[in-house]
Amino acid sequence: MMNSFFPNNPPLLALQNISWSYQPQQPLFRHFSLRIRAREHYSIIGTSGSGKTTLLHLCSALLAPTSGHVYFQGAPLYKPHPRISVVFQHYGLFPWKTVEENIFLPLRLHNAAGLPPADPDLPARLELEDIRSHYPHQLSGGQQQRVALARSLISHPRLLLLDEPFSALDEYTGALCRREIHRYLQQTDATLLLVTHNLTDARSFGTNILVLSHKKGGVPRVVPHSTPASVLRTFLEP
């Protein structure tokens, strides 16, 4: 099976003929396949309920497909991987851990996984130095988002999955986080999957745009980066 799907040089991430549904008669994905190589950056847009967050769960093994297979670095992906980082809209910070403990948690969990050394300047670039000893309940939403982003980057992921990472941020904080993500992508061979409703972000980060929609049978499709904004906007309408 692997040889037929990857005849040569396997992609970083591959979805092979996956299906998934909340209810048997209402599949979000049906026999969907996609291959994403290192350094490819995908922006994911679509209507509410079209499966954008679910797709990130499938790509990180937080959900298992009903049928089909997910591969990472050429091997089947059955559980979360230390080189895959996810930032979801709810941040996912541990309330009993400080900012510093939350940020460096991936390194402590995977200290035997051969991860590159942590970037000691990352918290400072995200302006978290003064709150390293704080707990999540003491933070604003924007601060929590920056902590979640720092935690996702500290382990040097090869695959970075971001779910609306700028939706709760003010203009200044949003620019700070966008700059740090661009910096990381430019300095590494990381692959990005970014869920967004912001078409400016979709074009800024994505070399490819993956559209998920209930329209036209709900079949995911990749559209060119050059697709006019007026056309992309129609994919966001219910």
C-alpha positions in Angstrom: 0.0 0.0 0.0 2.7 2.5 0.9 4.6 1.8 -2.3 1.6 2.4 -4.5 0.7 5.6 -2.7 4.3 6.9 -2.5 6.3 5.4 -5.4 9.2 7.7 -4.6 10.1 10.4 -2.1 7.1 10.4 0.3 5.5 13.8 1.1 5.7 15.2 4.6 2.0 14.7 5.2 -0.4 12.5 3.2 -4.1 11.8 3.6 -5.0 8.7 1.7 -8.6 8.1 0.9 -9.8 9.3 4.3 -13.5 9.5 5.3 -14.9 11.0 8.5 -18.3 12.0 9.7 -20.2 13.0 12.9 -23.2 11.0 11.6 -23.1 8.2 9.0 -25.4 10.1 6.5 -23.5 13.4 6.9 -19.8 12.9 6.1 -17.5 15.8 6.4 -14.9 14.0 4.3 -15.5 11.2 1.9 -12.5 9.4 0.2 -10.4 12.5 0.4 -6.7 12.4 -0.5 -4.0 15.1 -0.3 -0.2 15.1 -0.4 1.7 18.0 1.2 5.5 18.3 0.8 8.0 20.0 3.1 7.9 23.8 2.8 4.5 23.8 1.3 2.1 26.2 3.0 -1.7 25.6 2.8 -4.3 28.1 3.9 -7.7 26.4 4.6 -10.9 28.4 4.1 -14.5 27.5 4.0 -17.9 27.8 5.5 -18.6 27.2 9.2 -19.1 23.5 9.9 -17.3 22.4 6.7 -14.6 20.5 8.6 -11.7 22.9 8.9 -10.9 22.2 12.5 -11.7 18.5 12.1 -9.1 18.4 9.3 -6.4 19.7 11.7 -7.5 17.1 14.2 -7.1 14.4 11.6 -3.7 15.7 10.5 -2.4 15.7 14.1 -3.9 12.3 15.0 -6.2 13.8 17.6 -8.9 12.2 15.6 -8.7 9.0 13.6 -10.4 8.8 10.2 -13.4 6.5 9.8 -11.6 4.9 6.9 -8.4 5.7 5.1 -4.9 6.5 6.4 -2.8 9.5 7.5 0.9 9.4 7.0 3.6 11.7 8.4 7.2 11.5 7.1 6.2 8.4 5.2 5.0 6.5 8.2 1.4 5.9 9.4 0.3 8.5 11.9 -1.7 6.9 14.8 -0.9 9.2 17.7 0.4 12.8 18.2 3.9 13.3 17.0 6.6 15.5 18.6 7.3 17.2 15.3 3.7 18.2 14.8 2.5 21.3 16.6 -1.1 22.5 16.9 -2.6 25.8 18.0 -6.4 25.7 18.4 -8.8 28.6 19.0 -9.2 27.6 22.7 -5.4 27.9 23.3 -5.2 24.6 25.3 -3.0 26.0 28.1 -2.8 24.0 31.3 -4.2 26.2 34.1 -2.0 24.8 36.8 1.2 25.5 34.9 2.9 28.9 34.6 3.5 30.6 31.2 7.1 29.3 31.2 6.0 25.8 32.1 3.3 25.8 29.4 5.8 27.0 26.7 8.5 24.5 27.4 6.1 21.6 28.1 6.6 19.9 24.7 10.4 19.7 25.3 9.8 18.0 28.7 7.3 15.6 27.3 9.5 14.7 24.3 13.0 15.1 25.8 14.0 11.7 24.3 12.8 12.5 20.8 15.9 14.2 19.5 14.4 17.6 19.1 16.6 20.5 18.3 17.5 22.9 21.1 14.9 25.4 22.2 15.1 28.9 20.9 15.9 30.9 24.1 14.8 34.2 22.5 11.3 33.0 21.4 9.4 34.2 24.6 11.1 37.6 24.4 10.2 38.0 20.7 6.5 37.3 21.6 6.8 39.8 24.5 6.2 37.1 27.2 9.3 37.7 29.3 7.5 39.8 32.0 4.7 37.2 32.5 6.7 34.0 32.5 5.7 33.3 36.1 2.0 34.0 35.6 -0.8 31.5 35.3 -3.3 31.3 32.4 -6.2 32.8 34.5 -4.0 35.9 35.0 -3.6 36.5 31.2 -5.6 38.3 28.6 -6.8 36.3 25.5 -4.1 37.9 23.4 -1.4 36.8 26.0 -2.8 33.3 26.1 -2.7 33.1 22.3 1.0 34.2 22.3 1.8 31.6 24.9 0.1 28.9 22.8 2.0 30.0 19.7 5.3 30.0 21.6 4.6 26.5 22.8 3.9 25.4 19.3 7.2 26.7 17.9 9.5 25.8 20.8 9.7 22.2 19.7 10.8 23.1 16.1 7.8 21.4 14.4 8.1 20.2 10.9 4.3 20.5 10.6 2.6 23.5 12.1 -1.2 23.5 12.3 -2.9 26.8 13.2 -6.6 27.2 13.7 -7.7 30.9 13.4 -4.6 32.0 15.4 -5.2 35.7 14.9 -9.0 35.9 15.4 -8.8 37.2 19.1 -5.8 39.5 18.7 -5.6 43.2 18.4 -3.7 44.8 15.5 -0.4 45.1 17.3 -0.4 41.6 18.8 -1.6 40.1 15.5 1.3 41.7 13.7 3.7 40.4 16.3 2.4 36.8 15.9 2.3 37.0 12.1 5.9 38.2 12.0 7.0 35.4 14.2 5.3 32.7 12.1 6.7 34.1 8.9 10.1 34.2 10.6 9.9 30.5 11.5 8.7 29.4 8.1 11.5 31.3 6.4 14.2 29.8 8.6 13.0 26.2 8.5 11.6 23.6 6.1 8.4 23.5 8.1 5.0 22.9 6.4 2.0 25.0 7.4 -1.7 24.4 7.5 -3.5 27.6 8.5 -7.3 27.7 9.0 -8.5 31.3 8.5 -11.5 33.4 7.5 -9.2 36.3 6.7 -8.4 36.3 2.9 -5.4 38.6 3.4 -3.9 36.0 5.8 -4.9 33.2 3.5 -2.8 34.7 0.7 0.0 36.0 2.9 0.7 32.6 4.4 -0.6 30.1 1.8 1.2 29.1 -1.3 -1.9 26.9 -1.8 -5.5 27.5 -0.8 -7.6 24.5 0.2 -11.3 25.2 0.1 -13.7 23.2 2.3 -17.4 23.8 1.5 -20.8 22.3 1.8 -21.3 23.6 -1.8 -20.8 21.3 -4.8 -21.0 18.2 -2.7 -18.6 19.3 -0.1 -15.6 18.0 -2.0 -12.3 19.7 -0.7 -10.3 21.3 -3.5 -7.1 23.2 -4.0 -7.5 26.5 -5.8 -4.6 28.7 -7.2 -3.0 31.3 -4.9 -3.8 33.8 -7.6 -7.6 33.2 -7.4 -9.3 36.7 -7.1 -10.5 37.7 -3.6 -14.0 38.1 -5.0 -14.1 34.4 -5.9 -12.4 33.3 -2.7 -15.0 35.2 -0.7 -17.8 33.1 -2.2 -16.3 30.1 -0.5 -16.9 31.7 2.9 -20.6 32.3 2.3 -23.1 29.8 3.8 
